[in-house]
Amino acid sequence: MSDAKFFAKGKAAELRMELKSDKKDKNFARRKTTLKRIVANMTMNNNEMVQLFSDILECMHLNSLEIKKMCFLYLINYCRVKPDLANKALPILLADIKDQSPLIRALALRTMSCVPLATYTQAIVDPLHKLLGDSDPYVRKTAAFGVAKLWAADSRLAEKSGLIEGVNQLLVDDNPTVVSAGLAALTDITDKSEGMKLAIGYQDASKLIKILPDCNEWSQTFILNALMSYTPQDPAEALLMAERLSPRLAHSNAAVILGTIKVILYLTHYVSDDAAIDMLVRRFGPPLITLLSKPYEIQYVALRNCFLILQQYPHILQSNVKVFFCKYNDPIYVKVAKLEIIFLLASEENMPEILRELREYASEIDVQFVRKAVRAIGKLAIKIEGSARDCIDTLLDLVATRVSYIVQEATVVIKNIFRKYPNRYESIIAVLCRNLDSLDEPEAKAAMVWIIGQYAGRIENSDELLDDFLFSFKEEAVEVQLALLTATVKLFVQRPAKGQELVLQVLKWATEETDNPDLRDRGYMYWRLLSSASGNPEITREVVMSDRPAVTVESDRLDEKTLEEMTLNIGSLVSIYMRSANQIFKGSKSKHLEPSPALRKAYSYGPTEDQQMNVDASSLMEQGEDDDTAAAFAGPNAFAAHGDLLSDE
Amino acid sequence: MASAIFFLDLKGKPLLSRNYRGDVPMSALDKFPILLLDAEEESSVVPPCFSHEGVNYMYIRHSNLYLLAITKRNSNAAEILLFLHKVVQVLTEYFKVLEEESIRDNFVVIYELLDELMDFGYPQTTETKILQEYITQESHKLEVQVRPPIAVTNAVSWRSEGIRYRKNEVFLDVIESVNLLVSSTGTVLRSEILGSVKLKCYLSGMPELRLGLNDRVMFENNGRSTRGKSIEMEDVKFHQCVRLSRFENDRTISFIPPDGEFELMSYRLNTQVKPLIWVECAMQMHAGSRVEYAIKARAQFKRRSTANNVEITIPVPDDADTPKFRTTVGTVHYAPEKAAIVWKIKHFGGGKEFSMRAELGLPSVKESDPDRKKRPINVKFEIPYFTTSGIQVRYLKIIESKLQYPSLPWVRYITQSGDDYTVRLP
């Protein structure tokens, strides 16, 4: 029974002997065994096997499907190394492609189109024409993918050959599986093609929805994907299509569910009736929750996509935030994805239960997850003003655990809370000051130093605290040094008597004893400011203690244009990475909404020829600011924020 | 869409692979174990799909194997990850178990299957029953086969024609898994029922089946007064054999079943569930010497039902030793590898209450932060002949118009704990 015995390393010469032996070989049993050994050695990357090519060619003539399959596998594996010998197999394959058995015709076709040699590519064109019209649907479906393979190998040849029109013909095939294979092939080609685009009209789209139930689950995902190439011309038409698709939401295959959601979301852009859209998107809620009981990998995809859908339609699950509470055994990537959604759905009403839950997460084992939970609590204080006090109390409760990484994380978020709500909640400074010893990460130190500087006037011993930090000034990371410099100047501005000595010391370090240009520049800037404006401390104060731009957590949200692109890509890698397709996938077409009389507002009209021609210089500039410049500037940060809302960025 | 599929061992060494598109250099594979390791070091967040130098990796783990798909395009990740799970399912149905050893033991069939399961990176047929008709482990059968089963390209892609049974029977299992999270203060934070209707179908020909449940929406549609109990399912998912538009229209569950075993439908209810097994835990920590637990468990379901194989796992500090237990019923043992004590009760009658006391010694040297690692109490059980939701199979009609045979449906109900029936420790 077990074939593992074939995995002994074999010698080519010995295996050849076995194949060539004249001994009786009933039903080719001996040669089958030998071929198994060869395939096993091939699997182990035993390169000696390549020497057996001509012997394998001989076996290809044998009348046994099992032998054929193994020989073809060998051919695919070694054809690149021995193109000459591989070409000798071509006649055999071309004969098999005319075999009576559809199984062998399809097998020969699949094998031929897997061989990346020009001779094969050219030789397959004629058979493909024939097989696209084969009497057996199994062969026609294989031929459809064969054309896609040919196009990938040699797009010019494929386009010249008229085969793509041939695949187009399959779209009116009687057999739904063949139709879906044709669509998959065409989608595969047009996704990459410069010149070709898939466009499906209303009649065809309507027919596709009709045959969906007659396709297997994977064929359904191909069709759903292709439906994204249908552009509704009329709002009623779009709504009808969306409604006809919605029964698919009860399918057990998660890819079918997400595909259905993708198409319906796409269609809503062309529906005019807001109440109807609301009815449609509300139906996403229950299936999305159900996906959370699928395998973890699927849960992860579902959660990332939930995050996108809920940005646009938070109400569909707002009252259900509990379903996103983490299970103890969830892997961390699932927990983090859930945490992001909990954050997104937080409102003043559900805050009490969310806070209790986050407090629980903050006592789990995984350090990264605990940190994210603490950070989320801090961000919620900023997001929901009415709950800020409760969030802060929870944070203080956590600081009291004196666990180093929790204290540090809390310090960082509390700094942001102070920025958002200046001159409130200052009583908590005292608590933080009792835990200074726990701070050893630059970000946390810098945050604490900022707090001390900002409130130097009100913290009784602010000069002593700063002095403590300054003790190790030269060893600190630059961000801490910069924070210390600014904080000391703030101390001086607010309490000149106490800060005088320290500020002189720090300015001397910053300007004379550092190699870091940023630090030096900032040092000189303060130096000049302090010396030139000495007549007018008010001016100095205004500059040093100026108001900061308000902190929001809204920056974590995707901008509408990106969000639109993401929702057009539900279920795909782009929707998981949450980055625009052209940032990650070279030469890929980014999805956009095709203009039509029915289209509501869109953020990404397709660049049609005319539009591109008519762009004048000024609008080009604007566009630049919107897209490229902004992306270039905010690139990495934007990713951190989008890709991972609660990252340590 | 996937460029190539790999089976790897846990070290990331490839065992077997199939390159479908040839557009990603196979050297990308060498990076996978390193990436996995790097990602693990950086933080514990390794998502099941990530991108590195233009190559996208999507993977799942199954026993001592990784299944990995790579691609350069913006592929449908949901489809591919699900497909990998489907591959596991098909190979498991073929070989009984799927682990590192089974790859080598069956490599020829796996190569054949990979050729049939996927074409040019697109999933094709993943119905084991159908595949088994033309890809078999006993090679002699192969030579007879001249064409693929019609089902491969048919509208009914899950069942072949010409199936014959002498005795026509259907076994129907309604299984409900209850997930529950109880806070340390004793309130139920979250509860859900995940239901599943599984069928074992041994029916001849192409039978038409219709399943009737006490579905409230259907009762209301039909204007039937909801006499007797009906239930409201929040979400229902069906096997691909069920006609979804028919269900959408009049809530009829009609289908031509696959042969043998399959999950016909799953459903979910979010209604507040009264905990079937209630567990209370009082803990007294004497740092540096010992810790004491007093556990109370109560079966909060009707007296005529019984929970079997109840297992209550209580986490304890991982440096605890010398356990001492006292209980009125069942057995308790200490599982140091899980840092937990496990209390097992074979039969737990409805309405009964049992208690258990445990005492464990602690080393005199204190761990740095003893209370920090909070793990919940976990409860496992199964209650036969009982569903929490009250779901009932009203009928299962079987019609095979050509053969017109008598047939027997059998129904069984069971409720069990889900994968997350937990009580947080105080």
Interface residues (C-beta under 8 A of the other chain):
Chain A: M1 S2 D3 A4 F6 F7 N27 K32 K36 V39 A40 T43 S64 L65 E66 K69 M70 L73 Q100 S101 P102 L103 A106 L107 R110 C114 P116 D136 P137 Y138 K141 T142 F145 A148 K149 A152 N175 P176 T177 V178 A184 D188 D191 P213 D214 C215 N216 E217 W218 T221 F222 N225 S246 P247 R248 A250 H251 S252 N253 A254 A255 L258 G259 P286 P287 I289 T290 S293 P295 Y296 E297 I298 Y300 V301 A302 N320 K322 V323 F325 K327 Y328 N329 I332 Y333 V336 E353 R356 E357 E360 S363 E364 I365 D366 V367 Q368 F369 T401 V403 N569 G571 S572 L573 V574 S575 I576 Y577 A581 I584 F585 K586 S588
Chain B: M1 L15 L16 R21 G22 D23 S43 S44 V45 V46 P47 P48 C49 S51 G54 N56 M58 I60 T71 K72 R73 N74 S75 N76 A77 A78 E79 L81 L82 F83 L84 H85 E101 R104 D105 N106 F107 V108 Y111 E112 D115 D119 F120 Y122 P123 Q124 T125 T126 E127 Y134 S139 H140 L142 E143 Q145 V146 R147 P148 V152 T153 N154 A155 S157 W158 N179 L181 S183 L189 R190 E192 L194 E234 D235 V236 K237 F238 H239 Q240 R243 L244 S245 F247 E248 E263 M265 S266 R268 N270 D369 D371 R372 K373 K374 R375 P376 D419 D420 T422 R424
